[in-house]
Amino acid sequence: MNLALDASRLVHDGETSFSVGSEYAVMPGLSLRSGYMAETGAAGLGNGAGFNAGVGIMLMDARLDYAVTPFGELGNAQRISLKKKF
């Protein structure tokens, strides 16, 4: 299990944001992820606070990652990435 904490400061806007996340390896090659992003209000995106969820799958030396992140009034962002080392 991995835990992470992130804090960032937007100097020009005078805003500070915090987020915390975790990753749990259910079995070799399968990881579940979750996190919480504190409200930042950056760039006028509205309430960006909320829980995030994701999953990572490692298969044949390739990694497939999927995550869902809320962006308030804009709805949810879904991210998919595929990584392969050559």
Distance bins in CASP14 RR format, pairs under 12 A and 6 or more apart:
PFRMAT RR
TARGET T0000
AUTHOR 0000-0000-0000
RMODE 2
METHOD distances of the structure
MODEL  1
1 21 0 0 0 0 0 1 0 0 0 0 0
1 22 1 0 0 1 0 0 0 0 0 0 0
1 23 1 0 0 1 0 0 0 0 0 0 0
1 24 1 0 1 0 0 0 0 0 0 0 0
1 25 1 0 0 1 0 0 0 0 0 0 0
1 26 0 0 0 0 0 1 0 0 0 0 0
1 31 0 0 0 0 1 0 0 0 0 0 0
1 32 0 0 0 0 0 1 0 0 0 0 0
1 33 0 0 0 0 0 1 0 0 0 0 0
1 34 0 0 0 0 0 1 0 0 0 0 0
2 20 0 0 0 0 0 1 0 0 0 0 0
2 21 0 0 0 0 1 0 0 0 0 0 0
2 22 1 0 0 1 0 0 0 0 0 0 0
2 23 1 0 1 0 0 0 0 0 0 0 0
2 24 0 0 0 0 1 0 0 0 0 0 0
2 25 0 0 0 0 1 0 0 0 0 0 0
2 31 0 0 0 0 1 0 0 0 0 0 0
2 32 0 0 0 0 0 1 0 0 0 0 0
2 33 0 0 0 0 1 0 0 0 0 0 0
2 34 0 0 0 0 0 1 0 0 0 0 0
2 35 0 0 0 0 0 1 0 0 0 0 0
3 19 0 0 0 0 0 1 0 0 0 0 0
3 20 1 0 0 1 0 0 0 0 0 0 0
3 21 1 0 0 1 0 0 0 0 0 0 0
3 22 1 0 1 0 0 0 0 0 0 0 0
3 23 0 0 0 0 1 0 0 0 0 0 0
3 24 0 0 0 0 1 0 0 0 0 0 0
3 33 0 0 0 0 0 1 0 0 0 0 0
3 34 0 0 0 0 0 1 0 0 0 0 0
3 35 0 0 0 0 1 0 0 0 0 0 0
4 18 0 0 0 0 0 1 0 0 0 0 0
4 19 0 0 0 0 1 0 0 0 0 0 0
4 20 1 0 0 1 0 0 0 0 0 0 0
4 21 1 0 1 0 0 0 0 0 0 0 0
4 22 1 0 0 1 0 0 0 0 0 0 0
4 23 0 0 0 0 1 0 0 0 0 0 0
4 33 0 0 0 0 1 0 0 0 0 0 0
4 34 0 0 0 0 0 1 0 0 0 0 0
4 35 0 0 0 0 1 0 0 0 0 0 0
4 36 0 0 0 0 0 1 0 0 0 0 0
4 37 0 0 0 0 0 1 0 0 0 0 0
4 52 0 0 0 0 0 1 0 0 0 0 0
5 17 0 0 0 0 0 1 0 0 0 0 0
5 18 1 0 0 1 0 0 0 0 0 0 0
5 19 1 0 0 1 0 0 0 0 0 0 0
5 20 1 0 1 0 0 0 0 0 0 0 0
5 21 1 0 0 1 0 0 0 0 0 0 0
5 22 0 0 0 0 0 1 0 0 0 0 0
5 35 0 0 0 0 0 1 0 0 0 0 0
5 36 0 0 0 0 0 1 0 0 0 0 0
5 37 0 0 0 0 0 1 0 0 0 0 0
5 38 0 0 0 0 0 1 0 0 0 0 0
6 16 0 0 0 0 0 1 0 0 0 0 0
6 17 0 0 0 0 1 0 0 0 0 0 0
6 18 1 0 0 1 0 0 0 0 0 0 0
6 19 1 0 1 0 0 0 0 0 0 0 0
6 20 1 0 0 1 0 0 0 0 0 0 0
6 21 0 0 0 0 1 0 0 0 0 0 0
6 35 0 0 0 0 0 1 0 0 0 0 0
6 36 0 0 0 0 0 1 0 0 0 0 0
6 37 0 0 0 0 1 0 0 0 0 0 0
6 38 0 0 0 0 1 0 0 0 0 0 0
6 40 0 0 0 0 0 1 0 0 0 0 0
6 52 0 0 0 0 0 1 0 0 0 0 0
7 15 0 0 0 0 0 1 0 0 0 0 0
7 16 1 0 0 1 0 0 0 0 0 0 0
7 17 1 0 0 1 0 0 0 0 0 0 0
7 18 1 0 1 0 0 0 0 0 0 0 0
7 19 0 0 0 0 1 0 0 0 0 0 0
7 20 0 0 0 0 1 0 0 0 0 0 0
7 37 0 0 0 0 0 1 0 0 0 0 0
7 38 0 0 0 0 1 0 0 0 0 0 0
7 40 0 0 0 0 0 1 0 0 0 0 0
8 14 0 0 0 0 0 1 0 0 0 0 0
8 15 0 0 0 0 1 0 0 0 0 0 0
8 16 1 0 0 1 0 0 0 0 0 0 0
8 17 1 0 1 0 0 0 0 0 0 0 0
8 18 0 0 0 0 1 0 0 0 0 0 0
8 19 0 0 0 0 1 0 0 0 0 0 0
8 37 0 0 0 0 0 1 0 0 0 0 0
8 38 0 0 0 0 0 1 0 0 0 0 0
8 40 0 0 0 0 1 0 0 0 0 0 0
8 42 0 0 0 0 1 0 0 0 0 0 0
9 15 1 0 0 1 0 0 0 0 0 0 0
9 16 1 0 1 0 0 0 0 0 0 0 0
9 17 0 0 0 0 1 0 0 0 0 0 0
9 18 0 0 0 0 0 1 0 0 0 0 0
9 40 0 0 0 0 0 1 0 0 0 0 0
9 42 0 0 0 0 0 1 0 0 0 0 0
10 16 1 0 0 1 0 0 0 0 0 0 0
10 17 1 0 0 1 0 0 0 0 0 0 0
10 40 1 0 0 1 0 0 0 0 0 0 0
10 41 0 0 0 0 1 0 0 0 0 0 0
10 42 1 0 0 1 0 0 0 0 0 0 0
10 43 0 0 0 0 1 0 0 0 0 0 0
10 44 0 0 0 0 0 1 0 0 0 0 0
12 42 0 0 0 0 0 1 0 0 0 0 0
12 43 0 0 0 0 0 1 0 0 0 0 0
13 40 0 0 0 0 1 0 0 0 0 0 0
13 41 0 0 0 0 1 0 0 0 0 0 0
13 42 1 0 0 1 0 0 0 0 0 0 0
13 43 0 0 0 0 1 0 0 0 0 0 0
13 44 0 0 0 0 1 0 0 0 0 0 0
14 40 0 0 0 0 0 1 0 0 0 0 0
14 41 0 0 0 0 0 1 0 0 0 0 0
14 42 0 0 0 0 0 1 0 0 0 0 0
15 38 0 0 0 0 0 1 0 0 0 0 0
15 39 0 0 0 0 1 0 0 0 0 0 0
15 40 1 0 1 0 0 0 0 0 0 0 0
15 41 1 0 0 1 0 0 0 0 0 0 0
15 42 1 0 0 1 0 0 0 0 0 0 0
15 43 0 0 0 0 0 1 0 0 0 0 0
15 44 0 0 0 0 0 1 0 0 0 0 0
15 45 0 0 0 0 0 1 0 0 0 0 0
15 48 0 0 0 0 0 1 0 0 0 0 0
16 38 0 0 0 0 1 0 0 0 0 0 0
16 39 0 0 0 0 0 1 0 0 0 0 0
16 40 0 0 0 0 1 0 0 0 0 0 0
16 41 0 0 0 0 0 1 0 0 0 0 0
16 42 0 0 0 0 0 1 0 0 0 0 0
17 36 0 0 0 0 0 1 0 0 0 0 0
17 37 1 0 0 1 0 0 0 0 0 0 0
17 38 1 0 1 0 0 0 0 0 0 0 0
17 39 1 0 0 1 0 0 0 0 0 0 0
17 40 1 1 0 0 0 0 0 0 0 0 0
17 41 0 0 0 0 1 0 0 0 0 0 0
17 42 1 0 0 1 0 0 0 0 0 0 0
17 43 0 0 0 0 0 1 0 0 0 0 0
17 45 0 0 0 0 0 1 0 0 0 0 0
17 48 0 0 0 0 1 0 0 0 0 0 0
17 49 0 0 0 0 1 0 0 0 0 0 0
17 50 0 0 0 0 0 1 0 0 0 0 0
18 35 0 0 0 0 0 1 0 0 0 0 0
18 36 0 0 0 0 1 0 0 0 0 0 0
18 37 0 0 0 0 1 0 0 0 0 0 0
18 38 1 0 1 0 0 0 0 0 0 0 0
18 39 0 0 0 0 1 0 0 0 0 0 0
18 40 0 0 0 0 1 0 0 0 0 0 0
18 49 0 0 0 0 0 1 0 0 0 0 0
18 50 0 0 0 0 0 1 0 0 0 0 0
19 34 0 0 0 0 0 1 0 0 0 0 0
19 35 1 0 0 1 0 0 0 0 0 0 0
19 36 1 0 0 1 0 0 0 0 0 0 0
19 37 1 0 1 0 0 0 0 0 0 0 0
19 38 1 0 0 1 0 0 0 0 0 0 0
19 39 0 0 0 0 0 1 0 0 0 0 0
19 40 0 0 0 0 1 0 0 0 0 0 0
19 48 0 0 0 0 0 1 0 0 0 0 0
19 49 0 0 0 0 1 0 0 0 0 0 0
19 50 0 0 0 0 1 0 0 0 0 0 0
19 51 0 0 0 0 0 1 0 0 0 0 0
19 52 0 0 0 0 1 0 0 0 0 0 0
19 69 0 0 0 0 0 1 0 0 0 0 0
20 33 0 0 0 0 0 1 0 0 0 0 0
20 34 0 0 0 0 1 0 0 0 0 0 0
20 35 1 0 0 1 0 0 0 0 0 0 0
20 36 1 0 1 0 0 0 0 0 0 0 0
20 37 0 0 0 0 1 0 0 0 0 0 0
20 38 0 0 0 0 1 0 0 0 0 0 0
20 50 0 0 0 0 0 1 0 0 0 0 0
20 51 0 0 0 0 0 1 0 0 0 0 0
20 52 0 0 0 0 0 1 0 0 0 0 0
21 32 0 0 0 0 0 1 0 0 0 0 0
21 33 1 0 0 1 0 0 0 0 0 0 0
21 34 1 0 0 1 0 0 0 0 0 0 0
21 35 1 1 0 0 0 0 0 0 0 0 0
21 36 1 0 0 1 0 0 0 0 0 0 0
21 37 0 0 0 0 1 0 0 0 0 0 0
21 38 0 0 0 0 0 1 0 0 0 0 0
21 50 0 0 0 0 0 1 0 0 0 0 0
21 51 0 0 0 0 1 0 0 0 0 0 0
21 52 1 0 0 1 0 0 0 0 0 0 0
21 53 0 0 0 0 0 1 0 0 0 0 0
21 54 0 0 0 0 0 1 0 0 0 0 0
21 67 0 0 0 0 0 1 0 0 0 0 0
21 69 0 0 0 0 0 1 0 0 0 0 0
22 31 0 0 0 0 0 1 0 0 0 0 0
22 32 0 0 0 0 1 0 0 0 0 0 0
22 33 1 0 0 1 0 0 0 0 0 0 0
22 34 1 0 1 0 0 0 0 0 0 0 0
22 35 1 0 0 1 0 0 0 0 0 0 0
22 36 0 0 0 0 1 0 0 0 0 0 0
22 51 0 0 0 0 0 1 0 0 0 0 0
22 52 0 0 0 0 0 1 0 0 0 0 0
22 53 0 0 0 0 0 1 0 0 0 0 0
22 54 0 0 0 0 0 1 0 0 0 0 0
23 29 0 0 0 0 0 1 0 0 0 0 0
23 30 0 0 0 0 0 1 0 0 0 0 0
23 31 1 0 1 0 0 0 0 0 0 0 0
23 32 1 0 0 1 0 0 0 0 0 0 0
23 33 1 0 1 0 0 0 0 0 0 0 0
23 34 0 0 0 0 1 0 0 0 0 0 0
23 35 0 0 0 0 1 0 0 0 0 0 0
23 52 0 0 0 0 0 1 0 0 0 0 0
23 53 0 0 0 0 0 1 0 0 0 0 0
23 54 0 0 0 0 1 0 0 0 0 0 0
23 55 0 0 0 0 1 0 0 0 0 0 0
23 56 0 0 0 0 1 0 0 0 0 0 0
23 65 0 0 0 0 0 1 0 0 0 0 0
23 67 0 0 0 0 0 1 0 0 0 0 0
24 30 0 0 0 0 1 0 0 0 0 0 0
24 31 1 0 0 1 0 0 0 0 0 0 0
24 32 1 0 1 0 0 0 0 0 0 0 0
24 33 1 0 0 1 0 0 0 0 0 0 0
24 34 0 0 0 0 1 0 0 0 0 0 0
24 35 0 0 0 0 0 1 0 0 0 0 0
24 53 0 0 0 0 0 1 0 0 0 0 0
24 54 0 0 0 0 0 1 0 0 0 0 0
24 55 0 0 0 0 0 1 0 0 0 0 0
24 56 0 0 0 0 0 1 0 0 0 0 0
25 31 1 0 1 0 0 0 0 0 0 0 0
25 32 0 0 0 0 1 0 0 0 0 0 0
25 33 0 0 0 0 0 1 0 0 0 0 0
25 55 0 0 0 0 0 1 0 0 0 0 0
25 56 0 0 0 0 1 0 0 0 0 0 0
25 57 0 0 0 0 0 1 0 0 0 0 0
25 58 0 0 0 0 1 0 0 0 0 0 0
26 32 1 0 1 0 0 0 0 0 0 0 0
26 33 0 0 0 0 0 1 0 0 0 0 0
26 55 0 0 0 0 1 0 0 0 0 0 0
26 56 0 0 0 0 1 0 0 0 0 0 0
26 57 0 0 0 0 0 1 0 0 0 0 0
26 58 0 0 0 0 0 1 0 0 0 0 0
27 56 0 0 0 0 0 1 0 0 0 0 0
27 57 0 0 0 0 0 1 0 0 0 0 0
27 58 0 0 0 0 0 1 0 0 0 0 0
28 56 0 0 0 0 0 1 0 0 0 0 0
28 57 0 0 0 0 0 1 0 0 0 0 0
28 58 1 0 0 1 0 0 0 0 0 0 0
28 59 0 0 0 0 0 1 0 0 0 0 0
29 55 0 0 0 0 0 1 0 0 0 0 0
29 56 1 0 0 1 0 0 0 0 0 0 0
29 57 1 0 0 1 0 0 0 0 0 0 0
29 58 1 1 0 0 0 0 0 0 0 0 0
29 59 1 0 0 1 0 0 0 0 0 0 0
29 60 0 0 0 0 0 1 0 0 0 0 0
29 61 0 0 0 0 0 1 0 0 0 0 0
29 62 0 0 0 0 0 1 0 0 0 0 0
29 63 0 0 0 0 1 0 0 0 0 0 0
29 64 0 0 0 0 0 1 0 0 0 0 0
29 65 0 0 0 0 0 1 0 0 0 0 0
30 54 0 0 0 0 0 1 0 0 0 0 0
30 55 1 0 0 1 0 0 0 0 0 0 0
30 56 1 0 0 1 0 0 0 0 0 0 0
30 57 1 0 1 0 0 0 0 0 0 0 0
30 58 1 0 0 1 0 0 0 0 0 0 0
30 59 0 0 0 0 1 0 0 0 0 0 0
30 63 0 0 0 0 0 1 0 0 0 0 0
30 64 0 0 0 0 0 1 0 0 0 0 0
30 65 0 0 0 0 0 1 0 0 0 0 0
30 66 0 0 0 0 0 1 0 0 0 0 0
31 53 0 0 0 0 0 1 0 0 0 0 0
31 54 0 0 0 0 1 0 0 0 0 0 0
31 55 1 0 0 1 0 0 0 0 0 0 0
31 56 1 0 1 0 0 0 0 0 0 0 0
31 57 1 0 0 1 0 0 0 0 0 0 0
31 58 0 0 0 0 1 0 0 0 0 0 0
31 63 0 0 0 0 1 0 0 0 0 0 0
31 64 0 0 0 0 0 1 0 0 0 0 0
31 65 0 0 0 0 1 0 0 0 0 0 0
31 66 0 0 0 0 0 1 0 0 0 0 0
31 67 0 0 0 0 0 1 0 0 0 0 0
32 52 0 0 0 0 0 1 0 0 0 0 0
32 53 0 0 0 0 1 0 0 0 0 0 0
32 54 1 0 0 1 0 0 0 0 0 0 0
32 55 1 0 1 0 0 0 0 0 0 0 0
32 56 1 0 0 1 0 0 0 0 0 0 0
32 57 0 0 0 0 0 1 0 0 0 0 0
32 65 0 0 0 0 0 1 0 0 0 0 0
32 66 0 0 0 0 0 1 0 0 0 0 0
32 67 0 0 0 0 0 1 0 0 0 0 0
33 51 0 0 0 0 0 1 0 0 0 0 0
33 52 1 0 0 1 0 0 0 0 0 0 0
33 53 1 0 0 1 0 0 0 0 0 0 0
33 54 1 0 1 0 0 0 0 0 0 0 0
33 55 1 0 0 1 0 0 0 0 0 0 0
33 56 1 0 0 1 0 0 0 0 0 0 0
33 57 0 0 0 0 0 1 0 0 0 0 0
33 65 0 0 0 0 1 0 0 0 0 0 0
33 66 0 0 0 0 1 0 0 0 0 0 0
33 67 1 0 0 1 0 0 0 0 0 0 0
33 68 0 0 0 0 0 1 0 0 0 0 0
33 69 0 0 0 0 0 1 0 0 0 0 0
33 79 0 0 0 0 0 1 0 0 0 0 0
34 50 0 0 0 0 0 1 0 0 0 0 0
34 51 1 0 0 1 0 0 0 0 0 0 0
34 52 1 0 0 1 0 0 0 0 0 0 0
34 53 1 0 1 0 0 0 0 0 0 0 0
34 54 1 0 0 1 0 0 0 0 0 0 0
34 55 0 0 0 0 0 1 0 0 0 0 0
34 67 0 0 0 0 1 0 0 0 0 0 0
34 68 0 0 0 0 0 1 0 0 0 0 0
34 69 0 0 0 0 0 1 0 0 0 0 0
35 49 0 0 0 0 0 1 0 0 0 0 0
35 50 0 0 0 0 1 0 0 0 0 0 0
35 51 1 0 0 1 0 0 0 0 0 0 0
35 52 1 0 1 0 0 0 0 0 0 0 0
35 53 1 0 0 1 0 0 0 0 0 0 0
35 54 0 0 0 0 1 0 0 0 0 0 0
35 67 0 0 0 0 1 0 0 0 0 0 0
35 68 0 0 0 0 0 1 0 0 0 0 0
35 69 0 0 0 0 1 0 0 0 0 0 0
35 70 0 0 0 0 0 1 0 0 0 0 0
36 48 0 0 0 0 0 1 0 0 0 0 0
36 49 1 0 0 1 0 0 0 0 0 0 0
36 50 1 0 1 0 0 0 0 0 0 0 0
36 51 1 0 1 0 0 0 0 0 0 0 0
36 52 1 0 0 1 0 0 0 0 0 0 0
36 53 0 0 0 0 0 1 0 0 0 0 0
36 69 0 0 0 0 0 1 0 0 0 0 0
36 70 0 0 0 0 0 1 0 0 0 0 0
37 45 0 0 0 0 0 1 0 0 0 0 0
37 47 0 0 0 0 0 1 0 0 0 0 0
37 48 1 0 0 1 0 0 0 0 0 0 0
37 49 1 0 0 1 0 0 0 0 0 0 0
37 50 1 0 1 0 0 0 0 0 0 0 0
37 51 0 0 0 0 1 0 0 0 0 0 0
37 52 1 0 0 1 0 0 0 0 0 0 0
37 53 0 0 0 0 0 1 0 0 0 0 0
37 67 0 0 0 0 0 1 0 0 0 0 0
37 68 0 0 0 0 0 1 0 0 0 0 0
37 69 1 0 0 1 0 0 0 0 0 0 0
37 70 1 0 0 1 0 0 0 0 0 0 0
37 71 0 0 0 0 1 0 0 0 0 0 0
37 72 0 0 0 0 0 1 0 0 0 0 0
37 77 0 0 0 0 0 1 0 0 0 0 0
38 47 0 0 0 0 0 1 0 0 0 0 0
38 48 0 0 0 0 1 0 0 0 0 0 0
38 49 1 0 1 0 0 0 0 0 0 0 0
38 50 0 0 0 0 1 0 0 0 0 0 0
38 51 0 0 0 0 0 1 0 0 0 0 0
38 52 0 0 0 0 0 1 0 0 0 0 0
39 45 0 0 0 0 1 0 0 0 0 0 0
39 46 0 0 0 0 1 0 0 0 0 0 0
39 47 1 0 1 0 0 0 0 0 0 0 0
39 48 1 0 1 0 0 0 0 0 0 0 0
39 49 1 1 0 0 0 0 0 0 0 0 0
39 50 0 0 0 0 1 0 0 0 0 0 0
39 70 0 0 0 0 0 1 0 0 0 0 0
39 71 0 0 0 0 0 1 0 0 0 0 0
39 72 0 0 0 0 1 0 0 0 0 0 0
40 46 0 0 0 0 1 0 0 0 0 0 0
40 47 0 0 0 0 1 0 0 0 0 0 0
40 48 1 0 0 1 0 0 0 0 0 0 0
40 49 1 0 0 1 0 0 0 0 0 0 0
40 50 0 0 0 0 0 1 0 0 0 0 0
40 71 0 0 0 0 0 1 0 0 0 0 0
40 72 0 0 0 0 0 1 0 0 0 0 0
41 47 1 0 0 1 0 0 0 0 0 0 0
41 48 1 0 0 1 0 0 0 0 0 0 0
41 49 0 0 0 0 1 0 0 0 0 0 0
41 71 0 0 0 0 0 1 0 0 0 0 0
41 72 0 0 0 0 1 0 0 0 0 0 0
41 73 0 0 0 0 0 1 0 0 0 0 0
41 74 0 0 0 0 0 1 0 0 0 0 0
42 48 0 0 0 0 1 0 0 0 0 0 0
42 49 0 0 0 0 0 1 0 0 0 0 0
42 71 0 0 0 0 0 1 0 0 0 0 0
43 71 0 0 0 0 0 1 0 0 0 0 0
43 74 0 0 0 0 0 1 0 0 0 0 0
44 71 0 0 0 0 0 1 0 0 0 0 0
44 72 0 0 0 0 0 1 0 0 0 0 0
44 73 0 0 0 0 1 0 0 0 0 0 0
44 74 0 0 0 0 1 0 0 0 0 0 0
45 69 0 0 0 0 0 1 0 0 0 0 0
45 70 0 0 0 0 0 1 0 0 0 0 0
45 71 1 0 1 0 0 0 0 0 0 0 0
45 72 1 0 0 1 0 0 0 0 0 0 0
45 73 1 0 0 1 0 0 0 0 0 0 0
45 74 1 0 0 1 0 0 0 0 0 0 0
45 75 0 0 0 0 1 0 0 0 0 0 0
45 77 0 0 0 0 0 1 0 0 0 0 0
46 70 0 0 0 0 0 1 0 0 0 0 0
46 71 1 0 0 1 0 0 0 0 0 0 0
46 72 1 0 1 0 0 0 0 0 0 0 0
46 73 1 0 1 0 0 0 0 0 0 0 0
46 74 1 0 0 1 0 0 0 0 0 0 0
46 75 0 0 0 0 0 1 0 0 0 0 0
47 70 0 0 0 0 1 0 0 0 0 0 0
47 71 0 0 0 0 1 0 0 0 0 0 0
47 72 1 0 1 0 0 0 0 0 0 0 0
47 73 1 0 0 1 0 0 0 0 0 0 0
47 74 0 0 0 0 1 0 0 0 0 0 0
47 75 0 0 0 0 0 1 0 0 0 0 0
48 69 0 0 0 0 1 0 0 0 0 0 0
48 70 1 0 0 1 0 0 0 0 0 0 0
48 71 1 0 1 0 0 0 0 0 0 0 0
48 72 1 0 1 0 0 0 0 0 0 0 0
48 73 0 0 0 0 1 0 0 0 0 0 0
48 74 0 0 0 0 1 0 0 0 0 0 0
48 75 0 0 0 0 1 0 0 0 0 0 0
48 76 0 0 0 0 0 1 0 0 0 0 0
48 77 0 0 0 0 0 1 0 0 0 0 0
49 69 0 0 0 0 0 1 0 0 0 0 0
49 70 1 0 0 1 0 0 0 0 0 0 0
49 71 0 0 0 0 1 0 0 0 0 0 0
49 72 1 0 0 1 0 0 0 0 0 0 0
50 68 0 0 0 0 0 1 0 0 0 0 0
50 69 0 0 0 0 1 0 0 0 0 0 0
50 70 1 0 1 0 0 0 0 0 0 0 0
50 71 0 0 0 0 1 0 0 0 0 0 0
50 72 0 0 0 0 1 0 0 0 0 0 0
50 75 0 0 0 0 0 1 0 0 0 0 0
50 76 0 0 0 0 0 1 0 0 0 0 0
50 77 0 0 0 0 0 1 0 0 0 0 0
51 67 0 0 0 0 0 1 0 0 0 0 0
51 68 0 0 0 0 1 0 0 0 0 0 0
51 69 0 0 0 0 1 0 0 0 0 0 0
51 70 1 0 0 1 0 0 0 0 0 0 0
51 76 0 0 0 0 0 1 0 0 0 0 0
52 66 0 0 0 0 0 1 0 0 0 0 0
52 67 1 0 0 1 0 0 0 0 0 0 0
52 68 1 0 0 1 0 0 0 0 0 0 0
52 69 1 0 1 0 0 0 0 0 0 0 0
52 70 1 0 0 1 0 0 0 0 0 0 0
52 71 0 0 0 0 0 1 0 0 0 0 0
52 76 0 0 0 0 1 0 0 0 0 0 0
52 77 0 0 0 0 1 0 0 0 0 0 0
52 78 0 0 0 0 0 1 0 0 0 0 0
52 79 0 0 0 0 1 0 0 0 0 0 0
53 65 0 0 0 0 0 1 0 0 0 0 0
53 66 0 0 0 0 1 0 0 0 0 0 0
53 67 1 0 0 1 0 0 0 0 0 0 0
53 68 1 0 1 0 0 0 0 0 0 0 0
53 69 0 0 0 0 1 0 0 0 0 0 0
53 70 0 0 0 0 1 0 0 0 0 0 0
53 76 0 0 0 0 0 1 0 0 0 0 0
53 77 0 0 0 0 0 1 0 0 0 0 0
53 78 0 0 0 0 0 1 0 0 0 0 0
53 79 0 0 0 0 0 1 0 0 0 0 0
54 64 0 0 0 0 0 1 0 0 0 0 0
54 65 1 0 0 1 0 0 0 0 0 0 0
54 66 1 0 1 0 0 0 0 0 0 0 0
54 67 1 0 1 0 0 0 0 0 0 0 0
54 68 1 0 0 1 0 0 0 0 0 0 0
54 69 0 0 0 0 1 0 0 0 0 0 0
54 76 0 0 0 0 0 1 0 0 0 0 0
54 77 0 0 0 0 0 1 0 0 0 0 0
54 78 0 0 0 0 1 0 0 0 0 0 0
54 79 0 0 0 0 1 0 0 0 0 0 0
54 80 0 0 0 0 0 1 0 0 0 0 0
54 81 0 0 0 0 0 1 0 0 0 0 0
55 63 0 0 0 0 0 1 0 0 0 0 0
55 64 0 0 0 0 1 0 0 0 0 0 0
55 65 1 0 0 1 0 0 0 0 0 0 0
55 66 1 0 1 0 0 0 0 0 0 0 0
55 67 0 0 0 0 1 0 0 0 0 0 0
55 68 0 0 0 0 1 0 0 0 0 0 0
55 78 0 0 0 0 0 1 0 0 0 0 0
55 79 0 0 0 0 0 1 0 0 0 0 0
55 80 0 0 0 0 0 1 0 0 0 0 0
55 81 0 0 0 0 0 1 0 0 0 0 0
56 62 0 0 0 0 0 1 0 0 0 0 0
56 63 1 0 0 1 0 0 0 0 0 0 0
56 64 1 0 0 1 0 0 0 0 0 0 0
56 65 1 0 1 0 0 0 0 0 0 0 0
56 66 1 0 0 1 0 0 0 0 0 0 0
56 67 0 0 0 0 1 0 0 0 0 0 0
56 79 0 0 0 0 0 1 0 0 0 0 0
56 80 0 0 0 0 0 1 0 0 0 0 0
56 81 0 0 0 0 1 0 0 0 0 0 0
56 82 0 0 0 0 0 1 0 0 0 0 0
56 83 0 0 0 0 0 1 0 0 0 0 0
57 63 1 0 0 1 0 0 0 0 0 0 0
57 64 1 0 1 0 0 0 0 0 0 0 0
57 65 1 0 0 1 0 0 0 0 0 0 0
57 66 0 0 0 0 1 0 0 0 0 0 0
57 80 0 0 0 0 0 1 0 0 0 0 0
57 81 0 0 0 0 0 1 0 0 0 0 0
57 82 0 0 0 0 0 1 0 0 0 0 0
57 83 0 0 0 0 0 1 0 0 0 0 0
58 64 0 0 0 0 1 0 0 0 0 0 0
58 65 0 0 0 0 1 0 0 0 0 0 0
58 82 0 0 0 0 0 1 0 0 0 0 0
58 83 0 0 0 0 1 0 0 0 0 0 0
58 84 0 0 0 0 0 1 0 0 0 0 0
58 85 0 0 0 0 0 1 0 0 0 0 0
59 82 0 0 0 0 0 1 0 0 0 0 0
59 83 0 0 0 0 0 1 0 0 0 0 0
59 84 0 0 0 0 0 1 0 0 0 0 0
60 82 0 0 0 0 0 1 0 0 0 0 0
60 84 0 0 0 0 1 0 0 0 0 0 0
60 85 0 0 0 0 0 1 0 0 0 0 0
61 82 0 0 0 0 0 1 0 0 0 0 0
61 83 0 0 0 0 1 0 0 0 0 0 0
61 84 1 0 0 1 0 0 0 0 0 0 0
61 85 1 0 0 1 0 0 0 0 0 0 0
61 86 0 0 0 0 1 0 0 0 0 0 0
62 81 0 0 0 0 0 1 0 0 0 0 0
62 82 1 0 0 1 0 0 0 0 0 0 0
62 83 1 0 0 1 0 0 0 0 0 0 0
62 84 1 0 1 0 0 0 0 0 0 0 0
62 85 0 0 0 0 1 0 0 0 0 0 0
62 86 0 0 0 0 0 1 0 0 0 0 0
63 80 0 0 0 0 0 1 0 0 0 0 0
63 81 0 0 0 0 1 0 0 0 0 0 0
63 82 1 0 0 1 0 0 0 0 0 0 0
63 83 1 0 1 0 0 0 0 0 0 0 0
63 84 1 0 0 1 0 0 0 0 0 0 0
63 85 0 0 0 0 1 0 0 0 0 0 0
64 79 0 0 0 0 0 1 0 0 0 0 0
64 80 1 0 0 1 0 0 0 0 0 0 0
64 81 1 0 0 1 0 0 0 0 0 0 0
64 82 1 0 1 0 0 0 0 0 0 0 0
64 83 0 0 0 0 1 0 0 0 0 0 0
64 84 0 0 0 0 1 0 0 0 0 0 0
65 78 0 0 0 0 0 1 0 0 0 0 0
65 79 1 0 0 1 0 0 0 0 0 0 0
65 80 1 0 0 1 0 0 0 0 0 0 0
65 81 1 0 1 0 0 0 0 0 0 0 0
65 82 1 0 0 1 0 0 0 0 0 0 0
65 83 1 0 0 1 0 0 0 0 0 0 0
66 77 0 0 0 0 0 1 0 0 0 0 0
66 78 1 0 0 1 0 0 0 0 0 0 0
66 79 1 0 0 1 0 0 0 0 0 0 0
66 80 1 0 1 0 0 0 0 0 0 0 0
66 81 0 0 0 0 1 0 0 0 0 0 0
66 82 0 0 0 0 0 1 0 0 0 0 0
67 76 0 0 0 0 0 1 0 0 0 0 0
67 77 0 0 0 0 1 0 0 0 0 0 0
67 78 1 0 0 1 0 0 0 0 0 0 0
67 79 1 0 1 0 0 0 0 0 0 0 0
67 80 0 0 0 0 1 0 0 0 0 0 0
67 81 0 0 0 0 1 0 0 0 0 0 0
68 75 0 0 0 0 0 1 0 0 0 0 0
68 76 1 0 1 0 0 0 0 0 0 0 0
68 77 1 0 0 1 0 0 0 0 0 0 0
68 78 1 0 1 0 0 0 0 0 0 0 0
68 79 1 0 0 1 0 0 0 0 0 0 0
68 80 0 0 0 0 0 1 0 0 0 0 0
69 75 0 0 0 0 1 0 0 0 0 0 0
69 76 1 0 0 1 0 0 0 0 0 0 0
69 77 1 0 1 0 0 0 0 0 0 0 0
69 78 0 0 0 0 1 0 0 0 0 0 0
69 79 1 0 0 1 0 0 0 0 0 0 0
70 76 1 0 1 0 0 0 0 0 0 0 0
70 77 1 0 0 1 0 0 0 0 0 0 0
70 78 0 0 0 0 0 1 0 0 0 0 0
71 77 1 0 1 0 0 0 0 0 0 0 0
71 78 0 0 0 0 0 1 0 0 0 0 0
71 79 0 0 0 0 0 1 0 0 0 0 0
END
